[in-house]
Amino acid sequence: NAGVTQTPKFRVLKTGQSMTLLCAQDMNHEYMYWYRQDPGMGLRLIHYSVGEGTTAKGEVPDGYNVSRLKKQNFLLGLESAAPSQTSVYFCASQEGGRFFSGYTFGSGTRLTVV
Amino acid sequence: GENVEQHPSTLSVQEGDSAVIKCTYSDSASNYFPWYKQELGKGPQLIIDIRSNVGEKKDQRIAVTLNKTAKHFSLHITETQPEDSAVYFCAARLNTGNQFYFGTGTSLTVIP
C-alpha cells in the first residue's frame, strides 16, 4: 500500500517555465489537498478537491492551477514559474465523510525557481 | 478563517526529559485538532489528535490536552528519546469544512 505518492521529488525551474506536479493516492480517498511549506510559515493551502472533477481555492492559490480528472490523482500546475514559488510542496489526502480524520501526506516535492 | 499560533519555534531537551509544545487558535468553531510529526526529508505524519468534546488524550508517551475556554491545546511528550527529534505541527479544523489550519511548527531536538 503506497499511500500518497508525489512526483517528482526535486525540480529546478527557470523563471517563466511551466511544470506539473503529480499526486497519486491508492486509498480511495475523496478529498485531496495541495500545500506549500516555507520556513517559518508552516503549511499553507493552495488548492483542494472534495471529489473527482471538483477543485477549490485555498489560502494561497495565485499562480497555480489544479485538476482532478481521476479520483486517485490531483495535479498541481505552475503556468509561469516565479522565484516566489520556490518551496516544498506537499500533497495530502483524506477519507471522505470522516470529519474527525487526519490527512495522509506525501513525501513532498522540493521546487527551486531560479 | 482560522489563525493558529504555535510556540516555541525551537525546543531542545535532554533525553528522558519531557517536552511541551503549545498552540492557540482563534475561532471557537474549531472542533478537531491533529498533531503531526515531520522528520527530515519526509512528509508530516499524524501522531495524535483530539476532538473538541474531549479534554485530554494519551497514546503511550504522547498526550494532547485541550482547553476550549482558553482556545489552546498542547502536545506533551514524556521520556523523550533521540528519535523524537523532528518538527511538530499543530492544526485546527473548523466545524464548517475539512480544511486544516496549521501552526508554524516546532523543531524539537532531543540531546542524548
Interface residues (C-beta under 8 A of the other chain):
Chain A: V4 Y31 Y33 Y35 G40 M41 G42 L43 R44 L45 Y48 V50 G58 E59 F90 A92 Q94 F99 F100 G102 Y103 T104 F105 G106 S107 G108
Chain B: G1 V4 Q6 S9 Y32 P34 Y36 G41 K42 G43 P44 Q45 L46 D49 R51 F89 N98 Q99 F100 F102 G103 T104 G105
